[in-house]
Amino acid sequence: MAEVAIRDVTKSYGATQVLHGVSIDIRDGQFVVLVGPSGCGKSTLLRMIAGLESVTGGDIAIGGRTVNNLSPARRDIAMVFQSYALYPHKTVEQNMGFALKLKKIDPKVVAEKVRSAADILELTPLLKRYPRQLSGGQRQRVAMGRAIVRDPRVFLFDEPLSNLDAQLRVQMRTEIKELHQRLKTTTIYVTHDQIEAMTMADKIVVMNAGRIEQIGAPLELFDRPANLFVAGFIGSPSMNRLKGTVADGGRRVEVAGASFPAPDQRLEDGQKVVYGVRPEHFELSDEGAEVRIAVVEPTGSETLVYARAGEIDLVALFRDRHDFRPGDHIRIRPKPGHVHVFDAASGMRL
């Protein structure tokens, strides 16, 4: 079994603490994505799991064994880096089998494992080429193949798609997900891209400033963000977060010249809140708040509208095509059941 247990882990560089008591349980075979903005500590945590960084406090266990003091080679993990880290003077075949060769494994076994991994990743025609003769996506597959041949208990991915163009990133996302479904190896994947997190993960860990903001399945985080940070980070375009005041006996929220219905919950008049609506959860309605369109972005399948309601800026996304023009006035309202309300002081979901 290859469960990974992270218990109250801290990391400090001198007087600077970068991880503050992080705890995560990762089941055997699970695909877990650590996501958050640059500098939140996600890559540092991954490197600690790999043994490339020491643990200041707490424990990390792999398969029930605490690995805090074990070298990377003894942790039975394989890591895929953002930079690929291929040997330029070795062929694809030699790069993929090099770690096994260092372990003095029978060359026939090494060749068999390399061929098997190459078949999985469609690299067989490229085995005699050098990294300089490969595209970015092919190099990334070679790096993945080098990890596969080791048959590790845990795969670690550190922003592996950051150097690829947008179209190739989408393709490689699918390939990595399919690889996981085929091998069923416990996988921990670090990214700052919430789209990667949403589309690939069984479980997402949202990190910010060295702390965990929320852990859950992708749609759970999307539908019920625990706080304003998660609400703004998960989802694209980002959720509208509007400062307002509860009014009309808790039935409405007044937002700088606009008025929106409150969800079914006990809110008190005068209570300061942040009213959250995702762009795709606005709809046109004669009973809605009037907004003035500033910018229209038609994409073919969707129409993205940037607008102002009183003194506030809004983003609305419509699945249907509309012939909107800058300067037009339209009325919109949140779809029933799709409103989020957060406490203005703490930022926590109400």
C-alpha positions as CSV (number, residue, x, y, z in Angstrom):
1,M,0.0,0.0,0.0
2,A,1.2,3.6,-0.7
3,E,-0.9,5.9,1.5
4,V,0.8,9.2,2.2
5,A,0.2,10.8,5.6
6,I,1.3,14.3,6.3
7,R,1.0,15.3,10.0
8,D,1.4,18.8,11.3
9,V,4.3,19.5,9.0
10,T,6.2,22.8,9.3
11,K,9.1,24.2,7.4
12,S,11.3,27.1,8.3
13,Y,14.3,28.7,6.7
14,G,15.9,30.4,9.7
15,A,13.4,32.8,11.2
16,T,11.1,32.5,8.2
17,Q,8.3,29.9,8.4
18,V,6.9,28.9,5.1
19,L,4.7,26.0,6.1
20,H,2.5,26.2,9.2
21,G,1.3,22.8,10.5
22,V,0.1,21.2,7.2
23,S,-1.9,17.9,7.5
24,I,-3.1,15.8,4.6
25,D,-4.3,12.2,4.2
26,I,-3.7,10.7,0.8
27,R,-5.2,7.3,0.0
28,D,-3.5,4.5,-1.9
29,G,-4.0,5.1,-5.6
30,Q,-5.5,8.6,-5.2
31,F,-4.6,11.6,-7.5
32,V,-4.2,14.6,-5.3
33,V,-3.4,18.1,-6.6
34,L,-1.7,20.8,-4.4
35,V,-2.8,24.1,-5.9
36,G,-2.3,27.7,-4.9
37,P,-0.5,30.9,-5.9
38,S,3.2,31.2,-6.3
39,G,5.0,31.2,-2.9
40,C,2.2,29.4,-1.1
41,G,4.5,26.4,-0.1
42,K,3.1,23.7,-2.4
43,S,6.4,22.9,-4.2
44,T,8.3,23.1,-0.9
45,L,5.8,20.5,0.6
46,L,6.3,18.2,-2.5
47,R,10.1,18.4,-2.1
48,M,9.8,17.5,1.5
49,I,7.7,14.4,0.6
50,A,10.5,13.6,-2.0
51,G,13.2,14.0,0.6
52,L,14.8,17.0,-1.2
53,E,14.0,19.3,1.7
54,S,14.2,18.5,5.4
55,V,11.2,18.6,7.7
56,T,11.4,21.2,10.4
57,G,8.5,19.8,12.4
58,G,5.8,17.1,12.1
59,D,5.9,13.8,10.2
60,I,5.6,12.4,6.7
61,A,4.8,8.8,6.2
62,I,4.6,6.7,3.0
63,G,2.9,3.3,3.2
64,G,2.8,3.6,7.0
65,R,6.5,4.2,7.4
66,T,7.8,7.6,8.6
67,V,10.3,8.9,6.1
68,N,11.5,12.1,7.6
69,N,15.1,10.9,7.9
70,L,15.2,8.7,4.8
71,S,17.1,9.7,1.7
72,P,15.1,10.2,-1.5
73,A,16.5,6.9,-2.9
74,R,15.0,4.9,0.0
75,R,11.5,6.5,-0.2
76,D,10.4,4.5,-3.3
77,I,9.1,7.6,-5.1
78,A,9.6,9.0,-8.5
79,M,9.5,12.7,-9.3
80,V,8.8,14.5,-12.6
81,F,10.2,18.0,-12.7
82,Q,9.1,21.2,-14.5
83,S,12.5,21.3,-16.3
84,Y,12.3,17.6,-17.5
85,A,15.9,17.2,-16.1
86,L,17.0,14.9,-19.0
87,Y,20.6,14.0,-19.7
88,P,21.3,15.7,-23.1
89,H,24.1,13.3,-24.1
90,K,21.9,10.2,-23.5
91,T,19.2,8.8,-25.8
92,V,15.6,8.5,-24.8
93,E,16.2,4.9,-24.1
94,Q,19.3,5.6,-22.0
95,N,17.5,8.4,-20.1
96,M,14.6,6.2,-19.2
97,G,16.7,3.3,-18.0
98,F,19.5,5.2,-16.3
99,A,18.1,5.0,-12.7
100,L,17.7,1.2,-13.0
101,K,21.2,0.9,-14.5
102,L,22.6,2.6,-11.4
103,K,20.9,0.0,-9.3
104,K,22.7,-2.7,-11.3
105,I,19.5,-4.3,-12.4
106,D,19.8,-6.9,-15.1
107,P,20.1,-5.1,-18.5
108,K,17.5,-7.4,-20.0
109,V,15.0,-6.4,-17.2
110,V,15.9,-2.7,-17.8
111,A,15.3,-3.0,-21.5
112,E,12.0,-4.7,-20.9
113,K,10.8,-2.1,-18.5
114,V,11.9,0.7,-20.9
115,R,10.1,-0.9,-23.8
116,S,6.9,-1.3,-21.7
117,A,7.0,2.3,-20.6
118,A,7.7,3.5,-24.1
119,D,4.7,1.6,-25.4
120,I,2.5,3.2,-22.8
121,L,3.7,6.7,-23.7
122,E,4.0,6.1,-27.5
123,L,7.7,6.8,-27.3
124,T,8.9,3.6,-29.1
125,P,9.8,5.3,-32.4
126,L,11.9,7.9,-30.4
127,L,14.0,5.6,-28.3
128,K,17.2,6.3,-30.2
129,R,16.8,10.1,-30.3
130,Y,18.4,12.6,-28.1
131,P,16.5,15.2,-26.0
132,R,17.5,18.0,-28.4
133,Q,15.7,16.2,-31.2
134,L,12.4,16.1,-29.3
135,S,9.5,18.6,-28.8
136,G,8.6,19.8,-25.4
137,G,5.7,17.4,-25.1
138,Q,7.9,14.5,-26.1
139,R,10.6,15.5,-23.5
140,Q,7.9,15.6,-20.9
141,R,6.8,12.1,-21.8
142,V,10.4,10.9,-21.6
143,A,10.6,12.3,-18.0
144,M,7.3,10.5,-17.2
145,G,8.7,7.3,-18.7
146,R,11.8,7.5,-16.6
147,A,9.6,7.7,-13.6
148,I,7.4,4.8,-14.7
149,V,10.2,2.3,-15.2
150,R,11.1,2.6,-11.5
151,D,7.7,1.3,-10.6
152,P,7.5,3.6,-7.6
153,R,4.9,3.6,-4.8
154,V,4.2,7.3,-5.3
155,F,4.5,9.6,-8.3
156,L,5.4,13.3,-7.6
157,F,4.8,15.9,-10.3
158,D,6.2,19.5,-9.8
159,E,4.4,21.8,-12.2
160,P,5.3,19.5,-15.2
161,L,3.3,21.4,-17.8
162,S,4.5,24.9,-17.1
163,N,6.9,25.0,-20.0
164,L,4.4,23.8,-22.6
165,D,2.1,25.9,-24.9
166,A,-1.6,26.1,-24.1
167,Q,-2.7,23.4,-26.6
168,L,0.0,21.0,-25.6
169,R,-0.9,21.5,-21.9
170,V,-4.4,20.3,-22.6
171,Q,-3.1,17.2,-24.4
172,M,-0.6,16.4,-21.7
173,R,-3.3,16.8,-18.9
174,T,-5.3,14.1,-20.6
175,E,-2.2,11.9,-21.0
176,I,-1.2,12.2,-17.4
177,K,-4.8,11.5,-16.2
178,E,-5.0,8.4,-18.5
179,L,-1.6,7.2,-17.2
180,H,-2.9,7.4,-13.6
181,Q,-6.1,5.5,-14.5
182,R,-4.0,2.8,-16.1
183,L,-1.2,2.5,-13.4
184,K,-3.3,3.4,-10.4
185,T,-0.2,4.7,-8.6
186,T,-0.6,7.2,-5.8
187,T,0.1,10.6,-7.4
188,I,0.7,14.0,-5.9
189,Y,0.7,16.8,-8.4
190,V,1.7,20.5,-7.8
191,T,0.3,23.3,-10.0
192,H,-0.7,27.0,-9.8
193,D,-3.2,26.4,-12.5
194,Q,-6.7,25.7,-11.0
195,I,-8.0,24.4,-14.4
196,E,-5.4,21.6,-14.2
197,A,-6.4,20.9,-10.6
198,M,-10.1,20.8,-11.4
199,T,-9.8,18.5,-14.4
200,M,-7.2,16.1,-13.1
201,A,-7.7,15.6,-9.3
202,D,-9.6,13.1,-7.2
203,K,-8.9,15.5,-4.3
204,I,-7.6,19.1,-4.3
205,V,-5.6,20.7,-1.6
206,V,-5.9,24.5,-1.8
207,M,-2.9,26.2,-0.2
208,N,-2.2,29.9,0.6
209,A,0.7,31.4,2.5
210,G,1.9,28.1,3.9
211,R,-1.5,27.0,5.2
212,I,-4.3,24.8,3.9
213,E,-7.5,26.7,3.0
214,Q,-9.7,23.8,2.0
215,I,-9.4,20.1,1.0
216,G,-12.1,18.4,-1.1
217,A,-13.2,16.9,-4.4
218,P,-13.1,19.4,-7.3
219,L,-16.8,20.0,-7.6
220,E,-17.1,20.2,-3.8
221,L,-14.7,23.1,-3.8
222,F,-16.4,24.7,-6.7
223,D,-19.9,24.4,-5.3
224,R,-19.1,25.2,-1.6
225,P,-15.9,27.2,-1.2
226,A,-15.0,27.4,2.5
227,N,-13.9,31.0,2.4
228,L,-13.3,34.0,0.1
229,F,-9.8,32.8,-1.0
230,V,-11.0,29.5,-2.3
231,A,-14.0,31.2,-3.9
232,G,-11.8,33.5,-5.8
233,F,-9.1,30.9,-6.7
234,I,-11.3,28.0,-7.9
235,G,-13.3,28.7,-11.0
236,S,-12.6,30.6,-14.2
237,P,-13.6,33.4,-14.7
238,S,-13.3,34.1,-11.0
239,M,-16.3,34.4,-8.8
240,N,-17.8,37.9,-8.4
241,R,-17.3,38.9,-4.7
242,L,-19.3,42.0,-3.8
243,K,-19.2,43.7,-0.5
244,G,-22.7,44.4,0.8
245,T,-25.2,44.8,3.6
246,V,-28.1,42.5,4.5
247,A,-31.5,44.3,4.3
248,D,-35.2,43.7,3.9
249,G,-35.4,41.3,6.8
250,G,-32.6,39.2,5.6
251,R,-34.1,38.7,2.2
252,R,-31.8,40.9,0.1
253,V,-28.2,42.2,0.0
254,E,-27.6,45.8,-0.9
255,V,-24.4,46.2,-2.9
256,A,-23.4,49.8,-3.8
257,G,-26.4,50.8,-5.7
258,A,-27.7,47.3,-6.7
259,S,-29.9,44.9,-4.8
260,F,-29.7,41.1,-5.0
261,P,-31.7,38.3,-3.4
262,A,-30.2,36.6,-0.3
263,P,-30.0,32.8,-0.2
264,D,-32.2,30.8,2.2
265,Q,-30.4,31.3,5.4
266,R,-30.6,33.4,8.6
267,L,-29.0,36.7,7.9
268,E,-29.6,39.8,10.0
269,D,-30.4,43.3,8.7
270,G,-27.3,45.4,8.8
271,Q,-24.9,42.4,8.7
272,K,-21.8,43.1,6.6
273,V,-21.2,40.3,4.1
274,V,-19.5,39.5,0.8
275,Y,-22.0,38.3,-1.8
276,G,-20.6,35.8,-4.2
277,V,-21.9,34.8,-7.7
278,R,-20.0,33.0,-10.3
279,P,-20.2,34.6,-13.8
280,E,-22.0,31.7,-15.3
281,H,-24.7,31.8,-12.6
282,F,-26.1,35.2,-13.7
283,E,-29.2,35.2,-16.0
284,L,-31.1,37.8,-17.9
285,S,-34.3,38.9,-16.1
286,D,-36.7,41.8,-16.1
287,E,-36.7,41.6,-12.3
288,G,-32.9,41.7,-12.1
289,A,-30.5,44.6,-11.2
290,E,-29.7,47.0,-14.0
291,V,-26.1,47.0,-15.2
292,R,-24.3,48.9,-17.9
293,I,-22.1,46.9,-20.2
294,A,-18.5,48.0,-20.5
295,V,-16.8,45.2,-22.6
296,V,-18.2,42.2,-24.5
297,E,-16.0,39.2,-25.3
298,P,-17.8,36.7,-27.6
299,T,-16.0,33.3,-27.9
300,G,-18.4,31.5,-30.1
301,S,-19.8,29.1,-27.5
302,E,-20.0,31.8,-24.8
303,T,-20.5,35.5,-24.3
304,L,-18.5,37.1,-21.5
305,V,-19.8,40.5,-20.3
306,Y,-17.9,43.0,-18.1
307,A,-20.4,45.4,-16.6
308,R,-21.0,48.0,-13.9
309,A,-23.9,48.1,-11.4
310,G,-23.8,51.4,-9.6
311,E,-20.2,51.6,-8.3
312,I,-19.3,47.9,-8.6
313,D,-17.8,45.9,-11.5
314,L,-19.4,42.6,-12.5
315,V,-18.6,39.7,-14.8
316,A,-21.3,37.7,-16.3
317,L,-21.0,34.7,-18.7
318,F,-23.9,33.6,-20.9
319,R,-23.9,30.3,-22.8
320,D,-26.2,31.6,-25.5
321,R,-25.1,34.2,-28.1
322,H,-26.3,37.7,-27.5
323,D,-25.8,40.9,-29.6
324,F,-24.6,43.0,-26.7
325,R,-22.8,46.3,-27.3
326,P,-20.7,48.4,-24.9
327,G,-23.0,51.0,-23.3
328,D,-26.1,48.8,-23.4
329,H,-28.2,48.4,-20.2
330,I,-29.4,45.0,-19.3
331,R,-31.0,43.4,-16.2
332,I,-29.4,40.4,-14.6
333,R,-30.0,38.3,-11.5
334,P,-28.3,35.3,-9.8
335,K,-29.8,32.0,-10.6
336,P,-31.7,30.6,-7.6
337,G,-29.6,28.3,-5.4
338,H,-26.3,29.5,-6.8
339,V,-25.5,32.4,-4.4
340,H,-22.6,32.3,-1.9
341,V,-22.5,34.5,1.2
342,F,-19.3,35.1,3.3
343,D,-18.8,37.0,6.5
344,A,-17.1,40.3,5.6
345,A,-14.8,40.3,8.6
346,S,-13.5,36.7,8.6
347,G,-14.0,35.8,5.0
348,M,-15.6,32.5,6.0
349,R,-18.7,31.0,4.3
350,L,-22.0,31.7,6.1
